[in-house]
Amino acid sequence: MLAEYMAGRDVAELARCLAELDMPFFNHEFVKQTVELAFEQVQAGITRSSHRDHREQDKLWLHLLTCLSSITHQQQPSPSRRMCTFARHACRWRNLIVSDKTHSLLPILQASAVDSLSSLLSSLSSMGSLSATQMTKGFLRIKGRLDEEAIDFGPLAQETFGRLVTRGTKEGWLSIDPEA
């Protein structure tokens, strides 16, 4: 259901599907899966950004290494040694650039995931498709597994969870203590 929602962004259709399931005892699991989807979106955004940066940087490094290898007529130190040293430093610098670029995108990735999925949960709550009890139970299930979620989805899972809880309590569709 969530994959279908993400493709079309039709909240009414998702609410209809939840009603058709006629399994309100399952709705807390739907909430849990929605929070995990936020974790996945943040992690996927980081991965996509990192791969894109790597491809662009790889072209630059290949060009630089080609230029360096063409300077073989100098003998101090040996050309292969110069190239290896340069390649080693270039790879370190490349990784630093990629991680810095990706790190600067984290707030944007998190805000986007939190905005889209908290909006979804808020809409489903106001439509009556999800009750406050189901919301709370779903969030508490994630909270009890946050350490495991951080292993599965990366260290930003805890921060993303905190942002979702804060937003939900501020907007009134979630009633758990963000600090507890």
N, C-alpha and C positions, 0 to 999 in steps of 0.2 A: 504494500500500500504506500509506503513512504517513497519508494523508488518511482512509483507512478505519480505521486504528488510532486516530487522534485522535477519530473519531466514536464508536467503541465501547470503546476502551481494552482490547482483548483481546490480550494478549501472546502467548498460545498460538496464536491464529489468525494473527497476524503471523509467528510462527516457522514455522508450517505453510506459509504463503505463500512465505516465503524458501526453505524446503526444496523446495517444488514448482517454484520457478523453476529449481532445479538449475543455478545459475550462480554458484558461489562466487567466481569472478573478478569478479563484479559487486558483491559484498557491501561492498567498501570504498566504492563509490559510494553505497550505501544509508546507510552511516555518515556520509558527507559530507552527504547530503541531510538526515539527522536533525539534524546540527549546524546546518545552515542553517535548519531548521525552528525551532530554538531562537532563532536570530536574528530570524526572522519573528515569532515569538510575542512577543518583547520589543518589537519595532517596532510590531506591531499593537496591543499593549496600550497603548503610548504614544499611538498615533493615536486609539484608541477613547476613552481617557481625555481627551485633548485636545478631541475633538469634543464629548463630553458636557459638559465644562466650558465650552466656547464657547457651547453652546446655553443653558445656565443663565445665563451671564454676559450673553449677548445680550439676554435678557429684561430683565435689570436695567438695561443701558445704554439700551435703548429706552425704558423707563419714565423714567429720569433725563433723557434728551434731550427726551421729551415734556413733562416738568415744566419743564425749562429753556425750551423754546420757548413755553410758556404765559406766561412772564414777559416779555412783549414791551413792556409799558408803560414800562419804564425805558429811558432813552435814553443812558446813559453806561456803557460803549461801546455801539455798536449791538447790538440783539438777535442779529442773524445773526452778528456778529463774536464775541459772547460764546458763542454756541452752537458755532461752529467751534472756538474755543479750548478750550471744555469737551470737545467731542467728541475733539479731538486728544489731550488729556491723558487722557481716559477710555480711549481705545483703547490708549495706552501702558500705563496701569495694568492694564487687562484682560489684555494679553499677559503682563505680569509675573506676575499672579496665576495665570494658566493654566500658565505655565512652571514656577512654583514648586510648584504642586500636582502637576503631572506629574513634576517632578524628585523629589519626595518619594515617588512611587510606584515609581521605578526599581528600588530594591533588591527590592521585593516582586515586580515583574514578572520581574526576572532570576532570583530565587530559584525562582519557580514554574516558569519554563521550564527552568532547570537541573535542578531536582528531577525533573520529570516525564520529561524526555528522558534524563537520566543513569540514572534508574531503569529506563527501557526498555532502554537499551544494556546495563546491568548484567544485567538478566533474560535478554536474548538471548545474552549472553556465557556466563552460567551454564548456560543450556539447550544450549549448544554450537552455536547458530545462527550466531554470529559468532565468528571466531577472534581471538586477540590481534593477529595479523598484519594481518587485515582492519581491525580497529579502528585500529591504528597508521597504516596506509596512508590510511584515510579522514581521520583527524585531521591527518596531515601534508599532505594535499592542501588542506585548509582553511587550515592554517598558512601554506602557500606563497602563498595568495591573500588573506590577511587585509586587506591594504590595499584590494583590490577589494571584498571583502565589506563593509568599512566604508562604501564608497561606496554599495553596493546596500542595505545594511541599517542604516546609521547607525553612529555612533561607538561604540555600545555592543557592537558585534559582537566587537571585540577583548576587551573585558572579559568578555563572556559566554563566549567561547571559553576564556579563561583559567580561568574558574570551572568549566567542563566538564572541562578537562584536569586541574585540581587535584582535583576530585571523583573523576574516573576513576582517577587514579594512587593516591589514598588508598584507594579501594575495591578496587583491584587489577584492574579490568577494562581498564585502559589502561596501557601501559608506554612513555610518552614523557616526556622531561624538560620540565616546565612552563616552565622558565626559558630553555631553548635556543631 
